[in-house]
Amino acid sequence: MRQVRVLASQIGESVDGNREVRIYGTHNYHLAHFSQILGKLFTIRLNIFQQKFLMKFINNFLNQLPPIMFYAVGGVLVIQGHLSMGALVAALTAYKDLVAPWKSFWRTTSSIRMPRFATNRFWKTLIHRILFSRYRLSKTNRRASTATSA
C-alpha cells in the first residue's frame, strides 16, 4: 500500500511539473523510475498471490488427508482381518459428519470475538474523548477566568 501511495504521489508531481519534464528532457528518467516502482508493485502482488495459493493448497491437502489415511490404513486392516468393512465405513461417515459442527463452532467463536474487540475499541475511544473534552474545557475555563480577572 505504501508503494502505491509513493507511485501516486510521484505521478502527481510529474503531472504538475509536466512542463519542466518536457523542457529539460527528463521524461526517459521519469519513465524508468515509474517502471521500477511498477516492477516492485508487481513483485509484491506476485508474492501475495503465491502465498495465498500456497495456503489454499495446504488447506485443501490437510482437508483431504484424513479420508485418504482412513482408506489406506483401514483398507490394510480390513485385508489383514483386524477390522471389519462396516467399522471402516462407520469411521468414514463419522468423520464426514464431524466437519460441519467444527466449522459452525469456529464461525460462532470468530463472530463473538469481533464485536467484543469493536466494543472495547468503542469504549476506549469514548472515554478518551470525554477526558480530552474535559481537559480542553478546563483549559478554556482557565483562560476565560484569567481574562476576566485581569
C-alpha positions in Angstrom: 0.0 0.0 0.0 2.9 2.3 0.8 4.4 1.7 -2.6 1.1 2.5 -4.3 1.0 5.8 -2.4 4.6 6.6 -3.4 3.7 5.9 -7.0 0.6 8.1 -6.9 2.5 11.0 -5.3 5.3 10.8 -7.9 2.8 10.6 -10.8 1.1 13.7 -9.3 4.5 15.5 -9.1 5.3 14.6 -12.7 1.9 15.8 -13.9 2.3 19.1 -12.0 5.8 19.5 -13.4 5.0 18.3 -16.9 6.3 21.5 -18.5 9.7 21.1 -16.7 9.9 17.5 -17.7 9.5 18.4 -21.3 11.8 21.4 -21.2 14.7 19.5 -19.5 14.1 16.3 -21.4 13.9 14.1 -18.3 10.9 12.1 -19.5 13.0 8.9 -20.0 14.3 9.2 -16.4 10.7 9.5 -15.1 9.5 6.6 -17.3 12.4 4.4 -15.9 11.6 5.4 -12.4 7.9 4.6 -12.8 8.8 1.3 -14.4 11.0 0.5 -11.4 8.1 1.2 -9.0 5.7 -0.8 -11.1 8.1 -3.7 -11.1 8.2 -3.5 -7.3 4.4 -3.5 -7.1 4.2 -6.4 -9.5 6.7 -8.4 -7.3 4.7 -7.6 -4.2 1.5 -8.7 -5.8 3.1 -11.9 -7.1 4.4 -12.8 -3.6 0.9 -12.2 -2.2 -0.6 -14.4 -5.0 1.9 -17.2 -4.3 1.4 -17.1 -0.6 -2.4 -17.1 -1.0 -2.4 -20.2 -3.2 0.2 -22.0 -1.1 -2.1 -21.5 1.9 -5.1 -22.8 -0.2 -3.0 -25.8 -1.3 -2.0 -26.7 2.3 -5.6 -26.2 3.5 -7.0 -28.5 0.7 -4.3 -31.0 1.3 -4.9 -31.2 5.0 -8.7 -31.4 4.4 -8.3 -34.4 2.0 -5.6 -36.2 4.0 -7.7 -37.9 6.8 -10.1 -39.7 4.4 -7.1 -40.9 2.4 -5.5 -42.2 5.5 -8.8 -43.8 6.6 -8.9 -45.6 3.2 -5.2 -46.6 3.2 -4.8 -47.7 6.8 -8.4 -49.0 7.1 -8.0 -51.0 3.9 -4.9 -52.6 5.1 -6.6 -53.5 8.4 -9.6 -54.9 6.6 -7.4 -57.0 4.3 -5.5 -58.4 7.4 -8.8 -59.1 9.1 -8.2 -56.8 12.1 -11.1 -54.5 11.1 -14.5 -55.2 9.5 -15.7 -53.3 6.5 -18.7 -51.9 8.4 -16.4 -50.4 11.1 -14.3 -48.6 8.3 -17.5 -47.3 6.7 -18.8 -46.1 10.1 -15.5 -44.3 10.8 -15.6 -42.5 7.4 -19.2 -41.5 7.9 -18.5 -40.2 11.4 -15.5 -38.2 10.1 -17.6 -36.6 7.4 -20.3 -35.7 10.0 -17.7 -34.2 12.3 -16.5 -31.4 9.9 -19.8 -29.4 9.9 -20.0 -28.9 13.7 -16.4 -27.7 13.8 -17.0 -25.2 11.1 -20.0 -23.9 12.9 -18.0 -23.7 16.1 -15.2 -21.7 14.5 -17.7 -19.3 12.8 -19.5 -18.7 16.1 -16.3 -18.1 18.1 -15.0 -15.7 15.5 -18.3 -13.8 15.4 -18.2 -13.5 19.2 -14.6 -12.2 19.3 -15.1 -9.4 16.7 -17.9 -7.5 18.4 -16.0 -7.7 21.8 -13.0 -6.1 20.1 -15.2 -3.5 18.5 -16.9 -2.8 21.8 -13.6 -2.4 23.7 -12.4 0.0 21.0 -15.7 2.0 21.2 -15.4 2.4 25.0 -11.8 3.4 24.9 -12.5 6.0 22.2 -15.5 7.3 24.1 -13.5 7.6 27.4 -10.6 9.3 25.6 -13.0 11.8 24.0 -14.7 12.5 27.3 -11.4 13.0 29.1 -10.0 15.1 26.3 -13.0 17.3 26.1 -12.9 17.9 29.9 -9.3 18.8 29.7 -10.0 21.1 26.8 -13.0 22.7 28.7 -10.9 23.2 31.9 -8.2 24.8 29.8 -10.7 27.2 28.2 -12.3 27.9 31.6 -8.9 28.9 33.0 -8.2 31.2 30.1 -11.7 32.8 30.5 -11.2 33.2 34.3 -7.7 34.8 33.8 -9.1 37.1 31.1 -12.0 38.3 33.3 -9.8 38.7 36.4 -7.2 40.8 34.6 
